[in-house]
Amino acid sequence: MENEEILQYLSKMDKKLDKILKLTTTIAKTLHIVPVNEKEEREIQVLQLKNAGIIKKVQDELAELTETKDDSNDTLSIMDLFNASEADVYGDIIGEDYIQGEK
C-alpha cells in the first residue's frame, strides 16, 4: 500500500514538472531565447495581435471612465496641488546638501 501511494505521488509530481517545463519552454520561445519554427512564430504573433486588441479595448474603456469622472467630479490636478511654476524642486534638505556641496 505504501509503495502505491509513493508511486501516485511521484506521478503527480512528474505531471507538474511537465507542465512547468512546457510553460518555461513557451516563455523562452516567446522571448526568442530558444529557436522557433515558422508555425510557432505565427502562433506567437497571432496571440500578440489578439492581446493588443484586448489592450486597446480596455484602454478605450478606461479613457471613457476617466472622461466621465473628470466631467462629473471637479478635482484638483497634481499641477494645482504643487504649483510647479513656483516650486523649488531642490528645496528639500537632501537637495540643498548635494547642490551646495554641504555635508
N, C-alpha and C positions, 0 to 999 in steps of 0.2 A: 504494500500500500504506500509506503513512504517513497519508494522509487517512482511510482506513478505520479505522485504529487510533484516530485522534483522534475520529472520529465515534462509535466504540464507547465510548470513554472518556467523552465528553460525554453519551452516552445513559445510562451507568451513573450519572453524577453527577446527571442530571436525575431519575432514578428515586429516588435517595437524597434529593434535595431534596423531592420529592413526599411521601415517607414522613415526613420531618421536618415539613413543613407540615401534613400530616394529624394527626400526633401533637400538634403545637403547638395546632392548632385544637381538638382533642378536649380537651386540658387547659384551654384557655381557656373552652370551653363548660361543662366540669365545674365550674370555678370561677365560672361565670356572669359572666365578663368580656365574653363575646360572647353576644348573644341566642340563645336556643334555642327550638325549637318544641316542641309538646306531645309528639310522638313521641320526640324526643331526650331530653327531660326524663324521660320514662317509662323509657327505656333506662338513663339515668344512675342513677335511683333503684332500679331493679331490680338493677343491678350493685352499688350501695351496700349493699342488703339482703343480697345474696349474700355480699359481703365481710364484712359484720357477722356473718353466720352462721359464716363461716370463723374470724373473730377469736374468737368465743365458744367454738368448738370447741377452738382452740389454747389459749385461756386456761384452759379446764377441764382439758385435758391437763397444762398446766404446773402448775396447782394440785394435781393428783394427784401429780405428780412431787415437788413441794416438800413435800407432806404426807408422802410415803414417805421422803424424805430426812431430814426433821425427826424422824420416828419412829425411823428406823434409826441416825441419826447424832446424838449428843448434842453439839451445837455451841454455842458461846457466841454470844449475841446482841450486837449493837452496843451496846446499853444496858449490858450487863455489862462490856464492854471499857472503856468510858469512864466508867461510873458517873455518869450525867448528874445525879443529885441533888446530888452533891458537887462537880461540876466547875465551875471558874471559866471561864465561856465567854470572857471577855475577858482572860484571864490571859496572853496572849502579849505580846510586846514591842510590836507594832503596836497592838494593842487598848489597852494601857495608855497609849501615846503619845496616841492620839486621845481617849480618855476623860478623862485627867487634863490634857490640853492641853499636854503636854511636847513639845518639838521636839528 
